């Protein structure tokens, strides 16, 4: 019987799977950081959504790692006073 880690290693040997996995991982990292920052600022989802001029449902989707469009993400980043930091992608 395969363990999860062994199964994951096999899947990640495929370049396409690895690329998709890394993209999803980045979305989750962004979601976690946005959630942590919102909470540290003592803002509810509703309050941050209003500040960003989006719906609470849109913010919830972002915080749960669902794909969103760039404009919505930028609105949230601006409402949190976050700046985009460019890093070289390998």
C-alpha positions as CSV (number, residue, x, y, z in Angstrom):
1,X,0.0,0.0,0.0
2,X,1.3,3.4,-1.0
3,X,1.7,6.2,1.6
4,X,0.5,9.6,0.7
5,X,4.0,10.9,0.5
6,X,5.1,8.2,-1.9
7,X,2.0,8.8,-4.1
8,X,2.7,12.5,-4.1
9,X,6.4,11.9,-5.1
10,X,5.3,9.8,-8.0
11,X,2.8,12.5,-9.2
12,X,5.4,15.3,-8.8
13,X,7.8,13.4,-11.1
14,X,5.5,14.6,-13.9
15,X,6.5,18.2,-14.8
16,X,2.9,19.3,-15.5
17,X,1.7,17.9,-12.2
18,X,4.6,19.6,-10.4
19,X,3.8,22.9,-12.0
20,X,0.2,22.7,-11.0
21,X,1.1,21.6,-7.5
22,X,3.4,24.6,-7.0
23,X,0.8,27.0,-8.3
24,X,-1.8,25.7,-5.9
25,X,0.8,25.8,-3.1
26,X,1.4,29.5,-3.8
27,X,-2.3,30.3,-3.8
28,X,-2.6,28.6,-0.4
29,X,0.4,30.6,0.9
30,X,-1.2,33.9,-0.3
31,X,-4.5,32.9,1.3
32,X,-2.9,32.1,4.7
33,X,-0.9,35.4,4.7
34,X,-4.0,37.5,3.8
35,X,-6.0,35.7,6.6
36,X,-3.3,36.2,9.2
37,X,-2.8,39.9,8.3
38,X,-6.6,40.5,8.4
39,X,-6.9,38.9,11.8
40,X,-3.8,40.7,13.1
41,X,-5.5,44.0,12.0
42,X,-8.6,43.0,14.0
43,X,-10.7,43.1,10.8
44,X,-13.6,40.8,10.1
45,X,-14.0,39.5,6.5
46,X,-16.9,41.8,6.1
47,X,-14.8,44.8,7.2
48,X,-11.9,44.0,4.9
49,X,-14.2,43.2,2.0
50,X,-15.9,46.7,2.4
51,X,-12.4,48.3,2.6
52,X,-11.4,46.5,-0.6
53,X,-14.7,47.2,-2.3
54,X,-15.5,43.5,-2.9
55,X,-18.0,41.2,-1.4
56,X,-17.4,39.1,1.7
57,X,-18.0,36.0,-0.4
58,X,-15.2,37.0,-2.7
59,X,-12.8,37.5,0.2
60,X,-13.9,34.2,1.7
61,X,-13.0,32.5,-1.5
62,X,-9.5,34.1,-1.6
63,X,-8.9,33.1,2.1
64,X,-9.9,29.6,1.3
65,X,-7.5,29.4,-1.6
66,X,-9.9,29.5,-4.5
67,X,-8.7,31.1,-7.6
68,X,-9.6,34.7,-8.1
69,X,-8.9,37.3,-10.7
70,X,-5.9,39.6,-10.4
71,X,-8.0,42.8,-9.9
72,X,-9.8,41.3,-6.9
73,X,-6.5,40.2,-5.4
74,X,-5.0,43.7,-5.9
75,X,-8.0,45.3,-4.3
76,X,-7.5,43.1,-1.2
77,X,-3.7,43.8,-1.2
78,X,-4.3,47.6,-1.5
79,X,-6.9,47.5,1.4
80,X,-4.2,45.7,3.5
81,X,-1.5,48.1,2.4
82,X,0.5,45.3,0.8
83,X,2.9,45.8,-2.0
84,X,3.7,43.3,-4.7
85,X,7.3,42.1,-4.4
86,X,8.8,40.6,-7.5
87,X,11.0,37.5,-7.1
88,X,12.8,35.7,-9.8
89,X,10.9,32.6,-10.8
90,X,13.0,29.6,-11.7
